[in-house]
Amino acid sequence: MKTHPLGGLRGSVRLAGVGFEQITTRVQEFHRAIADMPFNTAAALPGIEPGARSAKQLHDSITDGVYAAVRGIGGGLFKLAEGSLKAAERNFQPASRQALALTPAALARDNLVSAVSGLVGDFMAQERNPLAVRMGFYREGHRRALTPAALAAAYPEASGRLVVFIHGLCCNEHTWRFYQNPDDPETRPYGDRLDEAGWTSLYLRYNSGLRISMNGRQLARQLQKLVEAWPVPVREIALIGHSMGGLVARSACYAGGKSQLGWTTKVSQVICLGSPHTGAPLARGAHLAANALEMFPLSRPVAKVLNVRSVGIRDLRHGYIADEDWRGRPENALNAEALTPIPRLPGARYHFIGSSFGTDEHDLVGKVLGDGLVLLPSATARHLADADTAVLYRAHHMSLLNHPVIYAQIAARLGLRKPAARRRHAPS
């Protein structure tokens, strides 16, 4: 399933136009805050107030006019370019709609779009930007249609045991191949190794800038369609999520359970790798910084830049995975209320696996920094789902995407034993 070749370019132009407008507005606000300082000081001096007020009005009218002209001309050029590309889309139809190979350039584009989506993906979706990520199960960089024929063609060796990999914030399905070393079989991606063990791996791509609960609901519906259209009867499903992906997995289970969707009865394992179940310190830090910067005129433009961050990032502040967690509550409240109790799926086992820079649970470095993005108490919050836990020490957050020890943990939880032909590759 492909979009028009010019759609991505048009979306990039639109996003660049919005960025241009936002940057010029923030620069204008910063300019105004600096200029107000001497004018306000002069206005407080006896005998100078009338002249200072007149000078300020003249200055403000000139600078406002200049910035408005810059925004108007620049914005007009961006709109003209977008309109031209839209017209070209209508008039130009590619000779072939066949999916192209995943080239290094396409891979780089996917990674860049996914990173931007994590930051402002909610805005992109609201504006119907052609670059906005569409949720789906991707293979070789392309979203697969959830029809029996399309799935049979994409997965000719489909089995009845499905393992779904769910990436984290600003990422996509390609991140599961990070740290792969062709010369080291122990760094082969988890999905490739599980495929050899009789599972069929599927990779979700989603807009990580949207609400986690929204992505959870959509994933629940997608899984139901997947199971109904899968080429062979589905016997078992395992969900493996990294970082935000673990929260999306739990949210999907919650939404699917509430709607009594059939796929939820087939879930045997929910594995969360480095997921901030009770929140991430960087997300909290951005929230606190924005509130502090808003208090001062000079720093207020910077606060507005921070406040552009997506609702997906805001959800990570306290690990919100249900609509009830955020709906009807102040967006900028410094303290969050208790998380909504999320029942686990009756037939599934939950596993929370974290990582830490520390050498053990008592290491001060690990307690303060965690794995660089998530602290261990949040990653291993077993009380939320009666989960079993494990920790990879002396490792950073992204290590969880591809590490022999983590694969061994996953394999054990899926009840696998390494095939005899591959035992020689096991860690000594």
C-alpha positions in Angstrom: 0.0 0.0 0.0 1.7 3.1 -1.2 1.0 6.8 -1.2 1.7 9.0 -4.2 5.5 9.6 -4.7 5.0 13.3 -4.4 2.8 13.1 -1.3 5.8 12.8 1.0 7.5 15.8 -0.6 4.3 17.8 -0.3 4.0 16.8 3.4 7.6 17.9 4.0 7.0 21.3 2.4 3.9 21.8 4.5 5.7 20.9 7.7 8.6 23.2 6.8 6.1 26.0 6.3 4.7 25.5 9.7 8.2 25.3 11.2 9.1 28.6 9.4 6.1 30.3 10.8 6.7 29.1 14.4 10.4 30.0 14.3 9.8 33.6 13.1 7.0 34.0 15.7 9.3 32.8 18.5 12.1 35.1 17.3 9.7 38.0 17.2 8.6 37.3 20.8 12.2 37.0 22.0 13.0 40.3 20.2 10.0 42.0 21.9 11.0 40.6 25.3 14.5 42.1 25.0 13.3 45.4 23.6 10.8 45.8 26.3 13.5 45.8 29.0 15.0 49.3 28.2 11.7 50.8 27.2 10.1 49.7 30.5 13.1 51.0 32.5 12.9 54.3 30.7 9.2 54.6 31.2 9.8 54.4 35.0 12.0 57.5 35.0 10.4 60.8 35.7 10.0 63.1 32.7 11.0 60.4 30.2 7.8 58.3 30.3 5.9 60.0 27.4 8.9 59.8 25.0 9.6 56.2 26.0 6.0 55.2 25.4 6.1 56.9 21.9 9.4 55.3 21.0 8.1 51.9 22.1 5.0 52.2 20.0 7.0 53.2 16.9 9.5 50.4 17.5 6.8 47.8 18.0 4.9 48.9 14.9 8.0 48.7 12.7 9.2 45.4 14.0 5.7 43.8 13.9 5.4 44.9 10.3 8.7 43.5 9.3 8.1 40.1 11.0 4.5 40.0 9.5 6.0 40.6 6.1 8.6 37.9 6.5 6.0 35.4 7.7 3.6 36.5 4.9 6.1 36.2 2.1 7.7 33.0 3.4 4.4 31.4 4.2 3.0 32.4 0.7 6.0 30.7 -1.0 5.5 27.5 1.1 1.8 27.5 0.2 2.6 28.0 -3.4 5.0 25.1 -3.5 2.6 22.9 -1.7 -0.2 23.8 -4.1 2.0 23.1 -7.1 2.9 19.7 -5.7 -0.7 18.9 -5.0 -1.6 19.8 -8.6 1.2 17.7 -9.9 -0.1 14.7 -7.8 -3.5 15.0 -9.6 -1.9 15.3 -13.0 0.9 12.8 -12.6 0.2 9.1 -12.0 3.2 6.8 -11.7 3.4 4.1 -14.3 3.7 1.4 -11.6 2.3 1.1 -8.1 4.7 -1.8 -7.3 6.3 -1.4 -3.9 10.0 -0.3 -4.2 12.9 -2.0 -2.4 13.9 -0.6 0.9 17.0 1.4 -0.1 19.3 3.2 2.3 17.7 6.5 1.2 14.2 5.1 2.0 15.4 3.8 5.3 16.8 7.2 6.2 13.6 8.8 5.2 11.5 6.4 7.3 13.7 7.0 10.3 13.5 10.8 10.0 9.7 10.8 9.5 9.3 8.6 12.5 11.5 10.8 14.7 9.5 13.9 13.7 6.3 12.0 14.3 7.2 11.3 17.8 7.8 15.1 18.4 4.8 16.5 16.6 2.9 13.5 15.2 -0.4 14.6 16.8 -0.2 17.9 14.9 0.7 16.1 11.6 -2.3 13.8 12.0 -4.6 16.7 12.9 -3.5 18.6 9.8 -3.8 15.4 7.6 -0.1 15.8 6.6 0.7 13.2 3.9 3.8 12.4 6.0 1.8 11.4 9.1 2.6 7.8 9.9 -0.3 5.3 9.3 -0.5 2.4 11.8 0.0 -1.0 10.3 2.1 -4.1 10.1 5.1 -3.2 7.9 7.4 -5.5 6.0 10.4 -4.3 4.0 9.3 -0.7 4.7 5.7 -1.1 3.4 2.4 -1.4 5.1 0.6 -4.6 4.4 -3.1 -4.8 3.7 -5.0 -6.9 6.2 -6.6 -9.2 3.6 -6.1 -12.9 3.3 -4.5 -12.6 -0.2 -2.2 -9.8 0.8 -1.1 -11.5 4.0 -0.6 -14.8 2.3 1.7 -13.1 -0.3 3.6 -11.2 2.3 4.0 -14.1 4.8 4.3 -17.3 2.7 5.5 -19.3 5.7 2.9 -18.0 8.1 2.4 -20.0 11.2 -0.3 -20.0 13.8 2.0 -18.4 16.5 2.4 -14.7 16.0 4.9 -12.4 17.8 4.2 -8.7 17.3 7.0 -6.2 17.9 6.0 -2.7 18.9 8.7 0.1 18.7 9.1 3.1 21.0 8.9 6.9 20.7 10.4 8.4 17.6 11.2 5.0 16.2 9.8 2.4 13.8 10.2 -1.2 12.9 13.7 -0.8 11.6 15.0 -0.1 15.2 14.6 -3.8 16.0 17.7 -4.3 13.8 19.9 -1.9 15.6 23.3 -3.3 16.7 23.1 -6.2 14.3 26.6 -7.4 13.5 26.8 -9.8 10.4 29.8 -11.5 11.9 28.1 -12.2 15.2 25.1 -14.6 15.0 24.1 -13.6 18.6 23.2 -10.1 17.3 20.6 -11.3 14.8 17.3 -9.6 15.4 14.9 -11.2 17.8 12.2 -11.6 15.1 14.5 -13.5 12.7 15.5 -15.9 15.4 11.9 -16.5 16.5 10.9 -17.1 12.9 13.3 -20.0 12.9 11.7 -21.3 16.1 8.3 -21.6 14.6 6.8 -18.2 15.3 5.9 -15.6 12.7 7.2 -12.1 13.5 5.2 -9.0 12.6 6.4 -5.4 13.1 4.0 -2.6 13.9 4.7 1.0 12.8 2.6 3.7 14.4 2.4 7.4 15.0 4.2 7.7 18.4 3.1 11.4 18.7 -0.5 10.4 19.3 -2.0 9.5 22.6 -0.9 6.1 23.9 -4.5 5.1 24.5 -5.5 6.1 21.0 -2.7 3.9 19.6 -3.8 1.2 21.9 -7.4 1.2 20.7 -6.2 1.3 17.0 -3.8 -1.6 17.6 -6.6 -3.6 19.2 -8.7 -3.2 16.1 -5.8 -3.9 13.8 -5.0 -7.1 15.7 -8.6 -8.3 15.3 -8.5 -7.7 11.6 -5.1 -9.4 11.4 -6.4 -12.6 13.2 -9.5 -12.7 11.0 -7.5 -12.4 7.8 -4.4 -14.5 8.7 -3.7 -17.3 6.2 -3.8 -20.0 8.9 -5.7 -20.3 12.2 -4.0 -18.2 14.9 -3.3 -20.3 18.0 -1.1 -17.9 20.1 0.0 -14.3 20.2 2.9 -12.7 22.0 3.3 -8.9 22.2 6.8 -7.5 22.6 7.1 -3.7 23.1 10.1 -1.5 23.6 9.8 1.6 25.7 6.6 3.4 24.7 5.8 0.2 22.7 5.3 -1.7 25.9 2.7 0.9 27.1 0.9 0.6 23.7 0.8 -3.2 24.1 -0.7 -2.9 27.5 -3.2 -0.3 26.3 -4.2 -2.5 23.3 -4.8 -5.4 25.7 -7.0 -3.1 27.9 -9.0 -1.8 24.9 -9.4 -5.2 23.4 -10.5 -6.7 26.6 -13.1 -4.0 27.2 -14.5 -4.6 23.7 -14.2 -8.4 24.1 -12.3 -8.8 20.9 -11.4 -12.4 20.0 -7.6 -11.9 19.6 -7.3 -11.2 23.4 -8.0 -14.8 24.2 -5.0 -15.9 22.2 -2.5 -13.6 23.9 -0.1 -15.7 26.0 2.7 -13.3 26.7 3.1 -9.5 27.0 6.8 -8.5 27.2 7.7 -4.9 27.9 11.4 -3.9 27.4 12.4 -0.7 29.2 8.8 0.6 29.3 8.2 3.6 31.6 5.1 2.2 33.3 5.0 4.9 35.9 6.6 7.6 33.9 9.9 8.8 32.4 12.1 11.5 34.1 12.9 13.3 30.8 9.2 13.7 30.0 8.7 15.1 33.5 11.7 17.3 33.2 10.4 18.8 29.9 7.1 19.5 31.6 8.7 21.2 34.6 11.1 23.2 32.4 8.2 24.5 30.3 6.3 25.6 33.4 9.3 27.3 34.8 10.3 29.1 31.6 6.7 30.3 31.1 7.2 32.5 34.2 9.7 34.9 32.7 9.2 37.1 29.6 12.7 36.3 28.1 12.3 32.6 28.4 8.6 32.4 27.5 9.3 31.8 23.8 11.5 28.8 24.7 8.6 27.5 26.9 6.3 27.7 23.8 8.8 25.6 21.8 8.8 23.0 24.6 5.0 23.0 24.7 4.9 22.0 21.0 5.8 18.5 22.1 3.3 15.8 21.2 0.6 14.4 23.5 2.5 11.1 23.1 5.5 12.6 24.9 3.2 14.1 27.5 1.6 10.7 28.2 5.1 9.4 29.0 5.3 11.8 32.0 3.3 9.4 34.1 2.8 6.4 31.9 -0.8 7.1 30.8 -2.2 4.2 28.8 -6.0 4.7 29.2 -8.3 7.6 28.2 -9.3 7.9 31.9 -5.8 8.8 32.8 -5.8 12.1 31.0 -9.3 12.9 29.9 -10.8 15.8 31.8 -7.6 16.5 33.7 -5.5 19.7 33.4 -2.7 19.2 30.8 -0.2 21.3 32.6 -0.9 20.1 36.2 2.4 19.6 38.0 1.2 16.5 39.9 -0.7 13.6 38.3 -3.5 11.7 39.9 -3.2 7.9 40.3 -3.2 5.8 37.2 -6.4 4.1 36.2 -6.3 0.4 37.3 -5.6 -1.7 34.2 -6.7 -5.3 34.5 -4.4 -7.8 32.9 -5.7 -10.2 30.2 -6.8 -13.4 32.1 -4.8 -15.8 30.0 -1.7 -13.8 29.5 1.5 -13.5 31.5 3.2 -10.1 31.8 7.0 -9.6 31.8 8.7 -6.3 32.6 12.4 -6.2 31.7 14.5 -3.1 32.4 18.1 -2.0 32.0 20.4 0.1 34.0 23.8 1.8 33.8 24.5 0.5 37.2 26.3 -2.8 38.1 23.6 -3.9 40.4 20.4 -2.7 42.1 22.4 -0.8 44.8 24.6 1.1 42.4 24.0 4.9 42.8 24.6 5.6 39.1 21.8 3.2 38.2 19.5 4.7 40.8 20.0 8.2 39.5 20.3 7.7 35.8 18.5 4.4 35.2 19.3 3.4 31.6 19.5 7.0 30.5 15.8 7.4 29.8 13.8 5.2 32.2 14.4 4.4 35.9 14.2 0.8 37.1 11.3 1.3 39.5 9.3 2.5 36.5 10.5 -0.2 34.0 9.9 -3.0 36.5 6.7 -1.9 38.2 5.4 -5.4 38.6 2.5 -4.4 40.8 0.7 -2.9 37.8 0.2 -6.3 36.1 1.5 -8.9 38.5 4.5 -9.1 36.2 7.7 -11.0 36.6 10.7 -8.8 36.2 14.4 -9.0 35.0 17.1 -6.4 34.7 20.0 -6.0 32.2 22.8 -4.2 34.1 25.6 -2.1 32.6 23.4 -1.3 29.6 21.6 1.6 28.1 17.9 1.9 27.0 18.4 1.1 23.4 20.5 -2.1 24.2 17.2 -3.8 25.0 16.4 -3.8 21.2 19.1 -6.3 20.4 21.1 -8.1 23.1 21.8 -11.8 23.5 20.8 -11.8 27.2 17.4 -10.2 26.4 16.8 -12.7 23.6 17.5 -15.5 26.0 14.9 -13.9 28.4 12.3 -13.6 25.6 13.0 -17.2 24.4 12.6 -18.6 27.9 9.3 -16.7 28.3 8.0 -18.1 25.0 9.0 -21.6 26.1 11.7 -22.0 23.5 14.9 -24.0 23.5 17.6 -23.2 21.1 17.8 -25.7 18.2 20.7 -28.0 18.4 22.2 -26.6 15.2 22.5 -23.2 16.8 23.8 -24.2 20.3 27.3 -23.4 19.3 26.3 -19.7 19.0 25.1 -19.6 22.6 27.0 -17.3 25.0 29.7 -19.2 26.9 
